[in-house]
Amino acid sequence: MVSLIEKEYSRLMVKPLDQRKEELRREKFCGASLLTLRAKAKKRLARDTRNFKTKAMDELTIFRERQLEMQDKQRDMLARMEGPDWPRLDWPLSNADARHVGDAEDII
């Protein structure tokens, strides 16, 4: 499948696919190489002397807290986008504010 895509790319772009670019992109993540990331993770795990169940519960708690934070942010944005009750108040957001909310959703 990959070779078919590479052939199609070469046919359409009239130049071969640069394999090295793809390899470099895979080798680095957020500016750090995979080897350094793995070394940091192993060092962090070696420092933690708790048993597996405790570590797993801690990671699960952190994950759930982050999910709840995201839900709160989404609810806040939804409340801003829906606006106030129409008969009583004016619309508080301008088009630029709505664009900023959309950009914030894209970032999230």
N, C-alpha and C positions, 0 to 999 in steps of 0.2 A: 504494500500500500504506500509506504513512504517513498519507495523508488519511483512509483507512478507519479506521485506529486512532484518529486524532484525533476523528473523528465518533463512534466507539463510546465513547471516553472522555467526550466531551461529553454523550452520551445517558445514560450510566451515572451520571456525577457531577453531572448537571444544572447544569453550569457549563462554560464554554469552557476549553480548555487554555491555560495561561499560557505563551505563546511566549517571553516575555522571560526567564523562569527557565531555560529550556533553553539559550537563547543565552548567558546569563551562565555557565552551567556549562561550555559549550564554550569560552568565551573564556578561562577561567582553569584552570590546572592546578597543583595544590599551592600555591595562593595567589599564583602569578605569572601575568601575562598571557602569551599566546602570543608577542606581539611581543618582550617582554623575554627570554623563553626562547630565541627565535630569535636575538636580538642576542647573547646570551651564547654560544650555540653557534657563531655566526660568528666572534666574537672569539677563542674557544678554537681554532677551526680555523685562523684567521689566524696565531696564535702558533706553531703547529706547522709547522715547515718540512720535515719528513721527506716522503719520497715516498709515494705512495698505498699501495704494497704493504706498506711498513713499518707505516703507520698501521693498515691492515686486519689485519695479523698481530697487532698489539698489541691491537686491539679483540677479535679472536677469542680471544686468550689470556685476556683479562679475563673474557669471557663464559664460557669453559670453566672457569676457576677458580671463578667464582660458581656454576656448575652443580655442580661437585664439592663445594663448601661445603654446598650445599643437600642433596646426597645424603648427606653425612656427618651433617648434622643429622637427616635422616629415619632413617638407620640407628640413630643414638643413641636417638631416640624409640622406634623399633621394638624395640630391645633392652630399653628400660625397660618397654615395654608387655607384651612377651612374658614377662618375669619370669625368675627363676632356675629351676634344675632343681627340680622339685617334691619329690622325696623328701629332698633334703638341706637346703634352705633355706626359710625363710618368705617370703611375698610382701612385698617391700619397699615397695610403694606403697599408699597408701590411696585411697579413692574421690576425695578432694579432689585428690590428686596426678594421678590419671587424668584428672580434669576439666581440670587445668592443662595436661596434655599435649595434650588435645584442643583447648584454646584456643590453644596454641602452634602446633598444626598449622593451625588456621584463620588465624592471623596470617601464617604462612609462605605 
